[in-house]
Amino acid sequence: MSLEHPIRTLNVEVARKIAAGEVIDRPNAIVRELMDNAIDANAKNITIEIEEGGITKIRVRDDGFGMTEDDLRSCAYPHATSKIVTDEDLLELNTLGFRGEALASIAAVSRLEITSIREGEIGHKLAAFGTAEHQVVPVQWNKGTVVESSQLFENFPARRVFLKKPHAEAKLCKQSFIEKAIPWTTLGFKFVQDGKTKFDFMPNETKAERFVHALELDEPSDLFHEVSFKDETQGFEFSLVLGDPAVRKSDKRSIYIF
Protein backbone atom coordinates (compact mmCIF):
# COMPACT_ATOMS: atom_id res chain seq x y z
CA MET A 1 0.00 0.00 0.00
CA SER A 2 1.13 3.56 -0.66
CA LEU A 3 -0.37 6.99 -0.02
CA GLU A 4 -0.47 7.64 -3.75
CA HIS A 5 -2.22 4.34 -4.58
CA PRO A 6 -4.73 3.10 -1.98
CA ILE A 7 -5.79 -0.56 -1.96
CA ARG A 8 -8.66 -1.40 -4.30
CA THR A 9 -10.36 -4.61 -5.32
CA LEU A 10 -9.52 -5.58 -8.89
CA ASN A 11 -12.38 -5.67 -11.32
CA VAL A 12 -13.51 -9.11 -12.49
CA GLU A 13 -11.92 -8.88 -15.96
CA VAL A 14 -8.43 -7.94 -14.71
CA ALA A 15 -8.54 -10.54 -11.93
CA ARG A 16 -9.63 -13.24 -14.38
CA LYS A 17 -6.81 -12.44 -16.82
CA ILE A 18 -4.20 -12.57 -14.06
CA ALA A 19 -5.54 -15.91 -12.75
CA ALA A 20 -5.66 -17.32 -16.28
CA GLY A 21 -2.11 -16.15 -16.93
CA GLU A 22 -0.92 -18.16 -13.94
CA VAL A 23 -2.36 -21.34 -15.49
CA ILE A 24 -1.57 -20.51 -19.13
CA ASP A 25 1.74 -18.66 -19.13
CA ARG A 26 2.82 -19.75 -22.63
CA PRO A 27 1.70 -22.04 -25.49
CA ASN A 28 3.18 -25.26 -24.12
CA ALA A 29 0.90 -24.95 -21.06
CA ILE A 30 -2.08 -25.19 -23.44
CA VAL A 31 -0.55 -28.26 -25.11
CA ARG A 32 -0.02 -29.90 -21.73
CA GLU A 33 -3.53 -29.15 -20.44
CA LEU A 34 -5.32 -30.24 -23.62
CA MET A 35 -3.33 -33.48 -23.84
CA ASP A 36 -4.36 -34.21 -20.25
CA ASN A 37 -8.01 -33.67 -21.18
CA ALA A 38 -7.74 -35.91 -24.25
CA ILE A 39 -6.14 -38.73 -22.26
CA ASP A 40 -8.81 -38.37 -19.56
CA ALA A 41 -11.45 -38.70 -22.31
CA ASN A 42 -10.19 -42.24 -23.03
CA ALA A 43 -8.85 -41.25 -26.43
CA LYS A 44 -6.84 -43.82 -28.37
CA ASN A 45 -5.31 -41.37 -30.85
CA ILE A 46 -4.38 -37.74 -30.16
CA THR A 47 -3.08 -35.20 -32.69
CA ILE A 48 -1.47 -31.90 -31.70
CA GLU A 49 -0.98 -29.17 -34.30
CA ILE A 50 0.74 -25.86 -33.63
CA GLU A 51 1.38 -22.79 -35.76
CA GLU A 52 4.10 -20.21 -35.04
CA GLY A 53 5.08 -21.88 -31.81
CA GLY A 54 1.46 -22.20 -30.70
CA ILE A 55 1.05 -18.42 -30.46
CA THR A 56 -1.10 -18.24 -33.59
CA LYS A 57 -2.85 -21.58 -33.16
CA ILE A 58 -2.91 -24.81 -31.17
CA ARG A 59 -5.27 -27.57 -32.26
CA VAL A 60 -5.72 -30.83 -30.36
CA ARG A 61 -7.92 -33.58 -31.77
CA ASP A 62 -8.86 -36.82 -30.02
CA ASP A 63 -11.17 -39.77 -30.61
CA GLY A 64 -12.37 -39.96 -27.00
CA PHE A 65 -15.92 -40.09 -25.68
CA GLY A 66 -16.66 -36.44 -26.43
CA MET A 67 -18.95 -33.89 -24.77
CA THR A 68 -22.66 -33.20 -24.81
CA GLU A 69 -24.25 -29.84 -25.60
CA ASP A 70 -24.68 -29.19 -21.87
CA ASP A 71 -21.02 -30.07 -21.27
CA LEU A 72 -19.92 -27.54 -23.88
CA ARG A 73 -22.12 -24.81 -22.42
CA SER A 74 -20.43 -25.25 -19.03
CA CYS A 75 -16.88 -26.42 -19.71
CA ALA A 76 -15.14 -23.08 -20.33
CA TYR A 77 -16.32 -21.38 -17.15
CA PRO A 78 -14.03 -21.34 -14.08
CA HIS A 79 -14.01 -24.50 -11.97
CA ALA A 80 -16.42 -26.37 -14.24
CA THR A 81 -15.44 -30.04 -14.04
CA SER A 82 -16.91 -33.52 -14.28
CA LYS A 83 -14.16 -35.08 -12.20
CA ILE A 84 -14.84 -33.99 -8.64
CA VAL A 85 -17.90 -32.87 -6.65
CA THR A 86 -16.74 -32.78 -3.03
CA ASP A 87 -13.34 -32.32 -1.41
CA GLU A 88 -13.36 -36.01 -0.48
CA ASP A 89 -13.15 -36.84 -4.19
CA LEU A 90 -9.63 -35.39 -4.15
CA LEU A 91 -8.50 -38.45 -2.20
CA GLU A 92 -9.50 -40.83 -4.99
CA LEU A 93 -8.38 -39.00 -8.13
CA ASN A 94 -7.43 -41.13 -11.12
CA THR A 95 -7.43 -38.41 -13.79
CA LEU A 96 -4.72 -36.02 -14.97
CA GLY A 97 -6.89 -32.92 -14.67
CA PHE A 98 -9.65 -32.21 -12.19
CA ARG A 99 -9.88 -28.53 -11.17
CA GLY A 100 -11.79 -27.24 -14.19
CA GLU A 101 -9.39 -24.35 -14.71
CA ALA A 102 -7.74 -25.16 -18.02
CA LEU A 103 -10.48 -24.40 -20.55
CA ALA A 104 -11.65 -21.32 -18.68
CA SER A 105 -8.09 -20.01 -18.54
CA ILE A 106 -7.53 -20.70 -22.25
CA ALA A 107 -10.76 -18.85 -23.09
CA ALA A 108 -9.65 -15.91 -20.96
CA VAL A 109 -6.38 -15.40 -22.84
CA SER A 110 -7.10 -16.70 -26.37
CA ARG A 111 -9.91 -17.48 -28.79
CA LEU A 112 -11.20 -20.92 -27.82
CA GLU A 113 -13.25 -23.21 -30.07
CA ILE A 114 -14.34 -26.73 -29.17
CA THR A 115 -16.16 -29.09 -31.51
CA SER A 116 -17.35 -32.33 -29.95
CA ILE A 117 -19.91 -35.11 -30.07
CA ARG A 118 -21.05 -37.74 -27.60
CA GLU A 119 -21.98 -41.10 -29.12
CA GLY A 120 -25.66 -41.25 -30.06
CA GLU A 121 -26.08 -37.45 -30.06
CA ILE A 122 -25.50 -34.61 -32.53
CA GLY A 123 -22.31 -32.58 -32.54
CA HIS A 124 -21.96 -29.06 -31.18
CA LYS A 125 -19.39 -26.29 -31.38
CA LEU A 126 -18.42 -23.85 -28.62
CA ALA A 127 -16.86 -20.43 -29.21
CA ALA A 128 -15.52 -18.57 -26.16
CA PHE A 129 -13.29 -15.53 -25.77
CA GLY A 130 -12.68 -13.28 -22.79
CA THR A 131 -15.83 -12.21 -20.99
CA ALA A 132 -18.06 -12.44 -24.07
CA GLU A 133 -21.02 -14.77 -23.80
CA HIS A 134 -20.13 -18.30 -24.84
CA GLN A 135 -21.81 -19.45 -28.03
CA VAL A 136 -22.82 -23.09 -28.68
CA VAL A 137 -24.28 -24.17 -32.02
CA PRO A 138 -25.03 -27.59 -33.59
CA VAL A 139 -22.59 -28.85 -36.25
CA GLN A 140 -21.95 -31.93 -38.34
CA TRP A 141 -19.30 -34.00 -36.53
CA ASN A 142 -18.34 -37.64 -36.52
CA LYS A 143 -16.35 -38.58 -33.42
CA GLY A 144 -14.40 -37.21 -30.49
CA THR A 145 -13.32 -33.66 -29.80
CA VAL A 146 -11.25 -30.90 -31.38
CA VAL A 147 -10.06 -28.04 -29.18
CA GLU A 148 -8.50 -25.02 -30.87
CA SER A 149 -6.82 -22.06 -29.22
CA SER A 150 -5.80 -19.13 -31.42
CA GLN A 151 -4.24 -15.69 -31.01
CA LEU A 152 -2.79 -16.31 -27.56
CA PHE A 153 -2.71 -13.18 -25.35
CA GLU A 154 -4.36 -11.11 -28.10
CA ASN A 155 -6.34 -9.35 -25.39
CA PHE A 156 -3.49 -9.33 -22.88
CA PRO A 157 -0.43 -7.63 -24.47
CA ALA A 158 1.35 -7.38 -21.12
CA ARG A 159 1.67 -11.19 -21.20
CA ARG A 160 2.35 -11.46 -24.93
CA VAL A 161 5.57 -9.42 -24.76
CA PHE A 162 7.11 -12.07 -22.50
CA LEU A 163 6.67 -14.86 -25.05
CA LYS A 164 9.77 -16.14 -26.79
CA LYS A 165 10.26 -16.26 -30.56
CA PRO A 166 7.99 -18.78 -32.34
CA HIS A 167 10.78 -21.33 -32.85
CA ALA A 168 11.62 -21.24 -29.13
CA GLU A 169 7.96 -21.59 -28.11
CA ALA A 170 7.62 -24.48 -30.59
CA LYS A 171 10.55 -26.22 -28.89
CA LEU A 172 8.79 -25.93 -25.52
CA CYS A 173 5.56 -27.28 -27.03
CA LYS A 174 7.48 -30.20 -28.48
CA GLN A 175 9.04 -30.96 -25.09
CA SER A 176 5.64 -30.91 -23.35
CA PHE A 177 4.31 -33.24 -26.04
CA ILE A 178 7.19 -35.67 -25.53
CA GLU A 179 6.79 -35.69 -21.75
CA LYS A 180 3.11 -36.65 -22.12
CA ALA A 181 3.61 -39.15 -24.94
CA ILE A 182 6.44 -41.21 -23.42
CA PRO A 183 4.52 -42.91 -20.56
CA TRP A 184 1.24 -43.42 -22.46
CA THR A 185 2.54 -46.12 -24.79
CA THR A 186 -0.89 -47.67 -25.40
CA LEU A 187 -2.03 -44.47 -27.14
CA GLY A 188 -1.13 -43.04 -30.53
CA PHE A 189 0.22 -39.47 -30.65
CA LYS A 190 1.00 -37.15 -33.57
CA PHE A 191 2.74 -33.77 -33.40
CA VAL A 192 2.44 -31.39 -36.36
CA GLN A 193 4.40 -28.14 -36.46
CA ASP A 194 3.54 -25.53 -39.09
CA GLY A 195 2.03 -28.19 -41.34
CA LYS A 196 4.89 -30.69 -41.00
CA THR A 197 4.57 -33.92 -39.02
CA LYS A 198 7.44 -34.08 -36.51
CA PHE A 199 6.33 -37.14 -34.53
CA ASP A 200 3.87 -39.93 -35.24
CA PHE A 201 3.83 -42.55 -32.47
CA MET A 202 1.84 -45.70 -33.08
CA PRO A 203 -0.37 -47.06 -30.28
CA ASN A 204 0.80 -50.09 -28.29
CA GLU A 205 4.52 -49.49 -28.69
CA THR A 206 6.77 -50.99 -26.05
CA LYS A 207 8.14 -48.56 -23.48
CA ALA A 208 11.59 -48.92 -25.00
CA GLU A 209 10.29 -48.22 -28.51
CA ARG A 210 8.39 -45.13 -27.41
CA PHE A 211 11.40 -43.87 -25.46
CA VAL A 212 13.74 -44.23 -28.44
CA HIS A 213 11.28 -42.71 -30.90
CA ALA A 214 10.31 -39.79 -28.66
CA LEU A 215 13.89 -38.78 -27.88
CA GLU A 216 15.00 -39.41 -31.49
CA LEU A 217 17.93 -41.50 -30.27
CA ASP A 218 20.49 -42.94 -32.67
CA GLU A 219 20.62 -46.23 -30.78
CA PRO A 220 18.09 -48.98 -31.68
CA SER A 221 15.37 -49.91 -29.17
CA ASP A 222 16.92 -53.36 -28.58
CA LEU A 223 19.72 -51.61 -26.67
CA PHE A 224 17.14 -50.57 -24.07
CA HIS A 225 15.70 -53.03 -21.59
CA GLU A 226 12.41 -52.96 -19.68
CA VAL A 227 12.40 -54.01 -16.02
CA SER A 228 9.28 -54.19 -13.84
CA PHE A 229 8.84 -54.69 -10.11
CA LYS A 230 5.70 -55.07 -7.99
CA ASP A 231 5.40 -55.34 -4.22
CA GLU A 232 1.82 -56.28 -3.38
CA THR A 233 2.44 -56.19 0.38
CA GLN A 234 3.59 -52.56 0.23
CA GLY A 235 1.13 -51.64 -2.55
CA PHE A 236 3.45 -50.19 -5.16
CA GLU A 237 4.98 -51.10 -8.49
CA PHE A 238 7.30 -49.53 -11.04
CA SER A 239 8.84 -50.20 -14.42
CA LEU A 240 12.12 -48.98 -15.84
CA VAL A 241 13.61 -48.51 -19.28
CA LEU A 242 17.37 -48.86 -18.90
CA GLY A 243 20.01 -48.29 -21.52
CA ASP A 244 22.55 -50.99 -22.29
CA PRO A 245 26.10 -50.29 -21.04
CA ALA A 246 26.93 -49.57 -24.67
CA VAL A 247 24.63 -46.51 -24.55
CA ARG A 248 26.42 -43.48 -23.19
CA LYS A 249 25.13 -39.97 -22.57
CA SER A 250 27.10 -36.97 -21.41
CA ASP A 251 24.22 -35.37 -19.47
CA LYS A 252 20.96 -36.17 -17.66
CA ARG A 253 18.55 -34.96 -20.36
CA SER A 254 17.54 -38.53 -21.24
CA ILE A 255 16.40 -39.30 -17.69
CA TYR A 256 12.63 -39.08 -17.21
CA ILE A 257 10.58 -39.97 -14.14
CA PHE A 258 6.80 -40.37 -14.26
DRENMARBA-436144 format. One record per residue (C-alpha): x, z, y. Coordinates in nm, 4 decimals, padded with zeros to 6 digits. Layout:
@east=X	up=Z	north=Y .
...
This chain:
@east=00.0000	up=00.0000	north=00.0000 .
@east=00.1133	up=-00.0664	north=00.3558 .
@east=-00.0370	up=-00.0016	north=00.6993 .
@east=-00.0468	up=-00.3751	north=00.7638 .
@east=-00.2222	up=-00.4575	north=00.4337 .
@east=-00.4726	up=-00.1976	north=00.3098 .
@east=-00.5785	up=-00.1963	north=-00.0565 .
@east=-00.8660	up=-00.4299	north=-00.1397 .
@east=-01.0357	up=-00.5315	north=-00.4611 .
@east=-00.9515	up=-00.8886	north=-00.5581 .
@east=-01.2376	up=-01.1318	north=-00.5672 .
@east=-01.3506	up=-01.2488	north=-00.9108 .
@east=-01.1925	up=-01.5959	north=-00.8878 .
@east=-00.8430	up=-01.4712	north=-00.7944 .
@east=-00.8541	up=-01.1934	north=-01.0541 .
@east=-00.9633	up=-01.4383	north=-01.3236 .
@east=-00.6807	up=-01.6816	north=-01.2441 .
@east=-00.4200	up=-01.4060	north=-01.2570 .
@east=-00.5540	up=-01.2752	north=-01.5905 .
@east=-00.5664	up=-01.6285	north=-01.7317 .
@east=-00.2108	up=-01.6930	north=-01.6150 .
@east=-00.0923	up=-01.3944	north=-01.8156 .
@east=-00.2364	up=-01.5494	north=-02.1343 .
@east=-00.1572	up=-01.9133	north=-02.0507 .
@east=00.1738	up=-01.9129	north=-01.8663 .
@east=00.2818	up=-02.2634	north=-01.9748 .
@east=00.1695	up=-02.5491	north=-02.2038 .
@east=00.3183	up=-02.4117	north=-02.5257 .
@east=00.0900	up=-02.1065	north=-02.4949 .
@east=-00.2075	up=-02.3439	north=-02.5194 .
@east=-00.0549	up=-02.5115	north=-02.8256 .
@east=-00.0022	up=-02.1734	north=-02.9901 .
@east=-00.3532	up=-02.0437	north=-02.9152 .
@east=-00.5317	up=-02.3621	north=-03.0240 .
@east=-00.3332	up=-02.3844	north=-03.3479 .
@east=-00.4357	up=-02.0248	north=-03.4214 .
@east=-00.8010	up=-02.1180	north=-03.3670 .
@east=-00.7738	up=-02.4250	north=-03.5911 .
@east=-00.6140	up=-02.2258	north=-03.8729 .
@east=-00.8806	up=-01.9558	north=-03.8375 .
@east=-01.1449	up=-02.2308	north=-03.8700 .
@east=-01.0192	up=-02.3028	north=-04.2241 .
@east=-00.8852	up=-02.6429	north=-04.1246 .
@east=-00.6842	up=-02.8374	north=-04.3824 .
@east=-00.5314	up=-03.0850	north=-04.1366 .
@east=-00.4377	up=-03.0162	north=-03.7743 .
@east=-00.3084	up=-03.2685	north=-03.5201 .
@east=-00.1469	up=-03.1700	north=-03.1900 .
@east=-00.0983	up=-03.4302	north=-02.9173 .
@east=00.0745	up=-03.3629	north=-02.5860 .
@east=00.1384	up=-03.5759	north=-02.2790 .
@east=00.4096	up=-03.5044	north=-02.0208 .
@east=00.5082	up=-03.1812	north=-02.1875 .
@east=00.1459	up=-03.0701	north=-02.2197 .
@east=00.1050	up=-03.0463	north=-01.8420 .
@east=-00.1103	up=-03.3591	north=-01.8238 .
@east=-00.2853	up=-03.3164	north=-02.1581 .
@east=-00.2905	up=-03.1175	north=-02.4808 .
@east=-00.5272	up=-03.2264	north=-02.7567 .
@east=-00.5720	up=-03.0361	north=-03.0834 .
@east=-00.7924	up=-03.1773	north=-03.3577 .
@east=-00.8860	up=-03.0025	north=-03.6820 .
@east=-01.1174	up=-03.0605	north=-03.9774 .
@east=-01.2368	up=-02.7000	north=-03.9962 .
@east=-01.5922	up=-02.5677	north=-04.0095 .
@east=-01.6664	up=-02.6429	north=-03.6435 .
@east=-01.8949	up=-02.4767	north=-03.3889 .
@east=-02.2663	up=-02.4811	north=-03.3199 .
@east=-02.4247	up=-02.5601	north=-02.9841 .
@east=-02.4681	up=-02.1872	north=-02.9188 .
@east=-02.1020	up=-02.1267	north=-03.0072 .
@east=-01.9922	up=-02.3876	north=-02.7538 .
@east=-02.2119	up=-02.2417	north=-02.4811 .
@east=-02.0427	up=-01.9032	north=-02.5247 .
@east=-01.6880	up=-01.9708	north=-02.6419 .
@east=-01.5137	up=-02.0327	north=-02.3079 .
@east=-01.6323	up=-01.7153	north=-02.1384 .
@east=-01.4029	up=-01.4080	north=-02.1337 .
@east=-01.4012	up=-01.1968	north=-02.4501 .
@east=-01.6421	up=-01.4238	north=-02.6373 .
@east=-01.5439	up=-01.4040	north=-03.0036 .
@east=-01.6907	up=-01.4280	north=-03.3520 .
@east=-01.4158	up=-01.2201	north=-03.5083 .
@east=-01.4841	up=-00.8639	north=-03.3990 .
@east=-01.7896	up=-00.6654	north=-03.2874 .
@east=-01.6738	up=-00.3030	north=-03.2785 .
@east=-01.3341	up=-00.1408	north=-03.2319 .
@east=-01.3365	up=-00.0483	north=-03.6005 .
@east=-01.3154	up=-00.4192	north=-03.6837 .
@east=-00.9630	up=-00.4145	north=-03.5393 .
@east=-00.8496	up=-00.2204	north=-03.8449 .
@east=-00.9502	up=-00.4993	north=-04.0830 .
@east=-00.8385	up=-00.8128	north=-03.9001 .
@east=-00.7435	up=-01.1119	north=-04.1131 .
@east=-00.7428	up=-01.3789	north=-03.8412 .
@east=-00.4715	up=-01.4974	north=-03.6025 .
@east=-00.6886	up=-01.4671	north=-03.2918 .
@east=-00.9652	up=-01.2189	north=-03.2206 .
@east=-00.9877	up=-01.1168	north=-02.8534 .
@east=-01.1793	up=-01.4189	north=-02.7240 .
@east=-00.9387	up=-01.4709	north=-02.4346 .
@east=-00.7739	up=-01.8016	north=-02.5161 .
@east=-01.0480	up=-02.0553	north=-02.4403 .
@east=-01.1653	up=-01.8677	north=-02.1316 .
@east=-00.8089	up=-01.8545	north=-02.0013 .
@east=-00.7534	up=-02.2246	north=-02.0700 .
@east=-01.0764	up=-02.3087	north=-01.8854 .
@east=-00.9649	up=-02.0964	north=-01.5914 .
@east=-00.6377	up=-02.2840	north=-01.5395 .
@east=-00.7104	up=-02.6372	north=-01.6704 .
@east=-00.9914	up=-02.8786	north=-01.7479 .
@east=-01.1203	up=-02.7824	north=-02.0921 .
@east=-01.3252	up=-03.0067	north=-02.3206 .
@east=-01.4341	up=-02.9165	north=-02.6731 .
@east=-01.6163	up=-03.1511	north=-02.9086 .
@east=-01.7347	up=-02.9945	north=-03.2332 .
@east=-01.9907	up=-03.0065	north=-03.5107 .
@east=-02.1053	up=-02.7598	north=-03.7736 .
@east=-02.1983	up=-02.9123	north=-04.1100 .
@east=-02.5664	up=-03.0063	north=-04.1247 .
@east=-02.6081	up=-03.0058	north=-03.7450 .
@east=-02.5495	up=-03.2528	north=-03.4613 .
@east=-02.2306	up=-03.2536	north=-03.2584 .
@east=-02.1956	up=-03.1178	north=-02.9059 .
@east=-01.9388	up=-03.1380	north=-02.6286 .
@east=-01.8423	up=-02.8619	north=-02.3851 .
@east=-01.6856	up=-02.9208	north=-02.0433 .
@east=-01.5523	up=-02.6157	north=-01.8574 .
@east=-01.3287	up=-02.5774	north=-01.5528 .
@east=-01.2684	up=-02.2794	north=-01.3280 .
@east=-01.5830	up=-02.0985	north=-01.2207 .
@east=-01.8064	up=-02.4071	north=-01.2441 .
@east=-02.1021	up=-02.3798	north=-01.4770 .
@east=-02.0126	up=-02.4841	north=-01.8302 .
@east=-02.1810	up=-02.8032	north=-01.9453 .
@east=-02.2816	up=-02.8676	north=-02.3090 .
@east=-02.4281	up=-03.2020	north=-02.4173 .
@east=-02.5035	up=-03.3590	north=-02.7589 .
@east=-02.2590	up=-03.6251	north=-02.8849 .
@east=-02.1947	up=-03.8335	north=-03.1934 .
@east=-01.9301	up=-03.6533	north=-03.3996 .
@east=-01.8344	up=-03.6516	north=-03.7643 .
@east=-01.6350	up=-03.3416	north=-03.8578 .
@east=-01.4397	up=-03.0487	north=-03.7212 .
@east=-01.3317	up=-02.9796	north=-03.3659 .
@east=-01.1246	up=-03.1380	north=-03.0899 .
@east=-01.0062	up=-02.9179	north=-02.8038 .
@east=-00.8503	up=-03.0868	north=-02.5017 .
@east=-00.6815	up=-02.9220	north=-02.2061 .
@east=-00.5804	up=-03.1420	north=-01.9133 .
@east=-00.4238	up=-03.1006	north=-01.5687 .
@east=-00.2785	up=-02.7558	north=-01.6307 .
@east=-00.2708	up=-02.5345	north=-01.3181 .
@east=-00.4356	up=-02.8104	north=-01.1112 .
@east=-00.6336	up=-02.5395	north=-00.9353 .
@east=-00.3489	up=-02.2881	north=-00.9331 .
@east=-00.0432	up=-02.4471	north=-00.7627 .
@east=00.1352	up=-02.1115	north=-00.7378 .
@east=00.1673	up=-02.1200	north=-01.1192 .
@east=00.2351	up=-02.4928	north=-01.1463 .
@east=00.5573	up=-02.4759	north=-00.9420 .
@east=00.7113	up=-02.2502	north=-01.2072 .
@east=00.6666	up=-02.5045	north=-01.4864 .
@east=00.9771	up=-02.6791	north=-01.6139 .
@east=01.0262	up=-03.0561	north=-01.6260 .
@east=00.7991	up=-03.2340	north=-01.8781 .
@east=01.0778	up=-03.2848	north=-02.1333 .
@east=01.1618	up=-02.9130	north=-02.1238 .
@east=00.7961	up=-02.8111	north=-02.1594 .
@east=00.7619	up=-03.0586	north=-02.4483 .
@east=01.0547	up=-02.8893	north=-02.6222 .
@east=00.8794	up=-02.5522	north=-02.5926 .
@east=00.5559	up=-02.7026	north=-02.7277 .
@east=00.7481	up=-02.8479	north=-03.0199 .
@east=00.9036	up=-02.5086	north=-03.0955 .
@east=00.5642	up=-02.3346	north=-03.0914 .
@east=00.4308	up=-02.6044	north=-03.3239 .
@east=00.7195	up=-02.5531	north=-03.5673 .
@east=00.6786	up=-02.1747	north=-03.5685 .
@east=00.3114	up=-02.2121	north=-03.6653 .
@east=00.3607	up=-02.4939	north=-03.9155 .
@east=00.6442	up=-02.3420	north=-04.1211 .
@east=00.4521	up=-02.0565	north=-04.2906 .
@east=00.1237	up=-02.2455	north=-04.3424 .
@east=00.2541	up=-02.4788	north=-04.6120 .
@east=-00.0895	up=-02.5398	north=-04.7673 .
@east=-00.2026	up=-02.7136	north=-04.4468 .
@east=-00.1128	up=-03.0529	north=-04.3036 .
@east=00.0218	up=-03.0649	north=-03.9468 .
@east=00.0995	up=-03.3572	north=-03.7155 .
@east=00.2737	up=-03.3396	north=-03.3769 .
@east=00.2437	up=-03.6356	north=-03.1392 .
@east=00.4403	up=-03.6457	north=-02.8138 .
@east=00.3538	up=-03.9093	north=-02.5535 .
@east=00.2030	up=-04.1338	north=-02.8186 .
@east=00.4891	up=-04.1005	north=-03.0693 .
@east=00.4568	up=-03.9017	north=-03.3924 .
@east=00.7435	up=-03.6512	north=-03.4075 .
@east=00.6327	up=-03.4527	north=-03.7141 .
@east=00.3870	up=-03.5237	north=-03.9935 .
@east=00.3833	up=-03.2472	north=-04.2549 .
@east=00.1837	up=-03.3084	north=-04.5698 .
@east=-00.0366	up=-03.0276	north=-04.7062 .
@east=00.0804	up=-02.8294	north=-05.0088 .
@east=00.4524	up=-02.8686	north=-04.9492 .
@east=00.6771	up=-02.6045	north=-05.0989 .
@east=00.8136	up=-02.3477	north=-04.8558 .
@east=01.1589	up=-02.4995	north=-04.8925 .
@east=01.0291	up=-02.8514	north=-04.8221 .
@east=00.8386	up=-02.7410	north=-04.5131 .
@east=01.1400	up=-02.5463	north=-04.3867 .
@east=01.3739	up=-02.8445	north=-04.4233 .
@east=01.1278	up=-03.0900	north=-04.2706 .
@east=01.0308	up=-02.8664	north=-03.9785 .
@east=01.3889	up=-02.7884	north=-03.8782 .
@east=01.5003	up=-03.1485	north=-03.9410 .
@east=01.7929	up=-03.0272	north=-04.1502 .
@east=02.0485	up=-03.2675	north=-04.2940 .
@east=02.0616	up=-03.0779	north=-04.6233 .
@east=01.8086	up=-03.1676	north=-04.8984 .
@east=01.5375	up=-02.9170	north=-04.9910 .
@east=01.6916	up=-02.8580	north=-05.3364 .
@east=01.9716	up=-02.6667	north=-05.1612 .
@east=01.7138	up=-02.4068	north=-05.0568 .
@east=01.5702	up=-02.1590	north=-05.3027 .
@east=01.2413	up=-01.9678	north=-05.2964 .
@east=01.2400	up=-01.6024	north=-05.4009 .
@east=00.9281	up=-01.3842	north=-05.4194 .
@east=00.8839	up=-01.0112	north=-05.4688 .
@east=00.5703	up=-00.7994	north=-05.5071 .
@east=00.5401	up=-00.4225	north=-05.5339 .
@east=00.1818	up=-00.3376	north=-05.6282 .
@east=00.2441	up=00.0385	north=-05.6189 .
@east=00.3588	up=00.0225	north=-05.2556 .
@east=00.1129	up=-00.2547	north=-05.1642 .
@east=00.3447	up=-00.5163	north=-05.0189 .
@east=00.4983	up=-00.8494	north=-05.1103 .
@east=00.7297	up=-01.1044	north=-04.9530 .
@east=00.8842	up=-01.4416	north=-05.0198 .
@east=01.2116	up=-01.5842	north=-04.8980 .
@east=01.3607	up=-01.9278	north=-04.8514 .
@east=01.7369	up=-01.8898	north=-04.8858 .
@east=02.0009	up=-02.1523	north=-04.8288 .
@east=02.2551	up=-02.2293	north=-05.0988 .
@east=02.6097	up=-02.1041	north=-05.0285 .
@east=02.6932	up=-02.4674	north=-04.9566 .
@east=02.4633	up=-02.4546	north=-04.6515 .
@east=02.6423	up=-02.3186	north=-04.3482 .
@east=02.5126	up=-02.2572	north=-03.9973 .
@east=02.7103	up=-02.1409	north=-03.6969 .
@east=02.4216	up=-01.9475	north=-03.5369 .
@east=02.0955	up=-01.7662	north=-03.6167 .
@east=01.8555	up=-02.0356	north=-03.4963 .
@east=01.7544	up=-02.1237	north=-03.8534 .
@east=01.6399	up=-01.7688	north=-03.9304 .
@east=01.2635	up=-01.7210	north=-03.9083 .
@east=01.0582	up=-01.4144	north=-03.9975 .
@east=00.6801	up=-01.4262	north=-04.0374 .
